[in-house]
């Protein structure tokens, strides 16, 4: 399966919208359908890459249940927070070490996450760190397409 590269991410500034959800109450479609039409409202963007970001409670994975709520963001990276429009939110993504998986396949296929958390992570030299998880949806991202490409960023620290 996919072997990640490790990257030390510098802090980033993100602007977007967020919704609470769980795997059993997945509101990802609602989040993105309300965000994408508003992309032009975000000023000072670094590039066109979209961030699909999840903020989990500290015990989310240790007491895992598909009903556990988390906050999901749809966002773009910006150079500053000087001109945020109404109904948009800002988020400072903390820097740190990440395992980055270059994933090719449909965003509906969750087997890559099962692999990361049940196979790769336990066998690696790392444990999860308490920072946001995210995917970078760049130029080659095509929603629900088997030829889609994205980067999956998992926050880690040495065991």
SVG drawing of the C-alpha trace seen along z (x, -y; Angstrom):
<svg xmlns="http://www.w3.org/2000/svg" viewBox="-27 -44 37 47">
<polyline fill="none" stroke="black" stroke-width="0.4" points="0.0,0.0 1.0,-3.7 4.1,-4.7 4.0,-8.2 6.7,-10.9 7.1,-12.9 6.9,-16.7 7.4,-19.3 4.5,-21.7 4.9,-25.4 1.9,-27.1 -0.8,-28.1 -3.7,-30.5 -6.9,-29.2 -10.2,-30.8 -13.4,-28.9 -16.5,-27.4 -17.0,-24.5 -19.7,-22.2 -19.9,-19.7 -20.5,-16.1 -19.8,-12.5 -19.3,-9.5 -22.9,-8.4 -24.1,-12.0 -21.8,-12.9 -22.5,-16.5 -19.4,-16.8 -21.6,-17.3 -23.5,-20.0 -20.3,-21.7 -18.6,-21.7 -21.8,-22.7 -22.1,-25.8 -18.4,-26.6 -17.4,-26.1 -19.8,-28.9 -18.1,-31.3 -14.5,-30.7 -14.1,-34.0 -15.0,-35.8 -11.7,-34.7 -9.0,-37.3 -5.2,-36.9 -5.2,-33.2 -1.8,-31.5 -3.0,-29.1 -6.1,-27.3 -5.6,-24.2 -8.6,-23.4 -8.2,-22.1 -10.6,-19.5 -9.7,-19.5 -10.9,-17.7 -10.5,-18.7 -11.1,-15.7 -11.6,-15.6 -8.6,-14.2 -10.2,-10.8 -11.8,-10.5 -9.6,-7.6 -9.0,-5.9 -12.7,-5.7 -13.7,-5.5 -17.3,-5.3 -18.8,-6.3 -21.1,-8.6 -18.2,-10.6 -18.6,-14.2 -15.8,-16.3 -15.5,-19.6 -14.9,-19.5 -13.6,-22.5 -13.6,-23.5 -11.0,-26.1 -8.3,-27.9 -4.9,-29.0 -4.4,-32.8 -1.5,-35.1 -3.4,-37.0 -6.8,-37.4 -7.3,-41.1 -10.3,-40.7 -12.6,-37.9 -16.1,-38.2 -19.3,-37.6 -20.1,-34.0 -16.5,-32.9 -14.2,-31.8 -10.4,-31.8 -8.3,-29.0 -4.6,-28.9 -3.4,-25.5 -0.5,-24.7 2.8,-23.5 4.4,-20.2 5.3,-16.8 2.9,-15.1 2.8,-11.8 1.7,-12.7 0.1,-10.0 -0.2,-10.7 -3.6,-9.0 -5.1,-8.2 -8.7,-7.0 -12.2,-8.0 -12.9,-10.1 -15.7,-7.7 -13.3,-4.8 -12.4,-4.9 -10.1,-1.9 -7.0,-4.2 -7.9,-5.5 -8.5,-2.0 -5.0,-1.2 -3.4,-4.3 -5.0,-3.8 -5.1,0.0 -1.9,1.0 0.5,-1.7 0.3,-3.7 0.6,-0.8 3.7,0.6 5.4,-2.8 7.7,-4.7 4.9,-7.2 1.7,-7.9 -1.0,-10.3 -0.5,-13.9 -3.3,-16.1 -3.5,-18.5 -5.9,-18.8 -6.0,-16.1 -6.5,-17.3 -6.5,-16.5 -5.2,-18.9 -7.4,-18.9 -5.2,-20.3 -5.5,-20.5 -5.7,-16.7 -8.6,-16.3 -11.8,-15.1 -14.6,-14.4 -15.7,-10.7 -13.5,-9.8 -11.1,-6.8 -8.5,-9.0 -8.6,-11.6 -5.5,-12.6 -5.1,-14.2 -2.7,-14.4 -3.7,-13.0 -2.0,-14.7 -2.0,-12.8 -0.4,-14.6 2.2,-12.4 4.9,-12.4 7.7,-9.9 6.7,-7.0"/>
</svg>
